Amino acid sequence: MKVAEVSGNLIRWGRGLGFEGEWYLIAVGALIGTLTAFGAMGFAELLHTTEHVVHDLHEDLPLWSLVLIPMLGALASGILVWKFAGEAKGHGVPQVMRAIIQRNGYIPLRVGVVKVFASIFTVGSGGSAGTEGPIVQIGAVAGSFLGRTIKIPPQHLRTLVGCGAAAGIASIFNAPIAGVLFVLEIMLRDFSVRVFSPIVVASVFSAATTHAFQDENVAIFAAEALEKAGYRFQFVELPTYAALGVLCGVVSVGFNWLLHLGEDVFEKLKVHDIIKPVIGALLLGLTGVLFVAATSTHGAPAFFGNGYDAIRHLLRPEAYVEGGIDPAPLPMGLLFLAALVLLKGLGTTFTLGSGGSGGVFAPSLFLGAVAGAAFGSALAQFGLLPEFGSPAAYALVGMGAVVAGATHAPITAILIVFELTRDEYVLLPIMLAAVIATVVSQLVNRDSIYTYKLRRAGVMVGRATDLTLLRRLRVADVTPEPLPPEPVYPADALSKLVTLHAHHHVPDFAVMNMDGTYLGLVTGADMRTALIDREAIPLLLVAELVRTDIPTVRAGDTLDTVMDKFARHDVASLCQVDEREQPVALITRRHVLKRYQQALEES
């Protein structure tokens, strides 16, 4: 028995037990969450192994390895992407959003496979990128492929893509809540229950599976050091955290601008697509060599790779104490941090702008941590930090603020940083700084780091991209087309409709049973076809033209269901009925679209 037949039998069995609607999406979401967790764990293990090998090579090889190794990784990634899946280049999330918007969630399986290895080659060799983009794309591919395999209706495929994306984030970042919010707020922009429920289940199953097999449930950037140092958020710090929000908003705008500028420059570069990532890696490597030579450090610079070790370092209060774990005194450290913001932005631009495969989330976290640490260090220098205050707390808050500014998704940023650190003491300042950073970013640029390229490609992003807005509007919000004053019955002559049309310009006609309830619709297209034979008009009855397969709508129906009925039955009008199933008006496709356009302008 085929997989599709088994799934069909299960759906019918569930309905026989009394389950209605799309209940099975929750079960499929659980399966996607479990499978994606295994994929995410495998991806993470391969990446960690590659990073350790590369780290050892940098320890043993001379300085030129900072150029050679990223170039080799970029070359391998470029060949894979060019040969097998062009959609796998870049940071992944925009490609998934485009598939949701334009292809209803269809993503070829090869994209996920190529993305795994292309990202490992890019990030593992030192490319300045993160893992959120790859894992979102890998999870989305898993959801799309499984949905197609078991013949899920096309209108639900986008939900399963969201299940996979949320499950990937939940597993690799140990952040199930943020995984759900990331998908709903950034990718789908749809918070309806029928979308929300399977995505939550997928995220929960993914996180639970990961915990079961890795036997741990710890934060990636655990901030226990802040708690041990006695840090507590104090009311007097509100102005400084607000100022940090403004700074992080500016940093996020600069990062977005720099990344998109790099993409444009490399796009215009007249070299083969395989070579572009290699050029980007060359620029990254040369920047790394200059950095190491200027700072007399050893090994790969902090802005190589995902930067997680540097972020953990910045979240330790003792790193800012002279003679602590950071050997540089504060003035030198402040200049160092300021330079690191620029270098990370350039490094990520070289890596992703050239077509390398990786995510922008980790670079955003890094930029936020460094900007926050620099801001906190400056406050400490001028004696503006209160007792028990620490630049480490500002580094943590900066992480959330830059992510919020870059993505224009403050809720996701707040929750994901909280789940990554598990530090409730800075939740309030993160909320404040994230909102301010988002406002600053939106004042400068209407597009987020994920939507800029989509809008330039002509892909509508926002509330216009999905059914969210249509689900908020109801038939009662649409101006109806009034019915003609005389009722139409099956036994009436067609000539009656001709007369009514001439006097009232009604596009279609609702036909009633003798008890006044709705029977069907005579469409204007069918009437025009019948009128071709003028001699037959006196002989035709309404019963011969009425279509009884056309459904009705009610005042409380949402416009997404109305548009679905229009599409399924290829008609220009639907009959609105009351609670007694009696026709009250016609709802036309033209009026629905007009109301939708008005709502878009209002929003």
Secondary structure, 3 states (H helix, E strand, C coil): CCHHHHHHHHHHHHHHCCCCCCCHHHHHHHHHHHHHHHHHHHHHHHHHHHHHHHHHHHHHCCCCHHHHHHHHHHHHHHHHHHHHCHHHCECCHHHHHHHHHHHCCCCCHHHHHHHHHHHHHHHHCCCCCECHHHHHHHHHHHHHHHHHHCCCCHHHHHHHHHHHHHHHHHHHCCCHHHHHHHHHHHHHCCCCHHHHHHHHHHHHHHHHHHHHHHCCCCCCCCCHHHHHCCCCCCHHHHHHHHHHHHHHHHHHHHHHHHHHHHHHHHHHCCCCCCHHHHHHHHHHHHHHHHHHHHHCCCCCCCCCCCCHHHHHHHCCHHHHCCCCCCCCCHHHHHHHHHHHHHHHHHHHHHHHHCCCECECHHHHHHHHHHHHHHHHHHHHHCCCCCCCCCHHHHHHHHHHHHHHHHHCCHHHHHHHHHHHHCCHHHHHHHHHHHHHHHHHHHHHCCCCCCCHHHHHCCCCCCCCCCCHHHHHCEHHHCCCECCCCCCECCCCEHHHHHHHHHHHCCCCEEEECCCCCEEEEECHHHHHHHCCCHHHHHHCEHHHCCECCCCEECCCCEHHHHHHHHHHHCCCEEEEECCCCCEEEEEEHHHHHHHHHHHHHHC
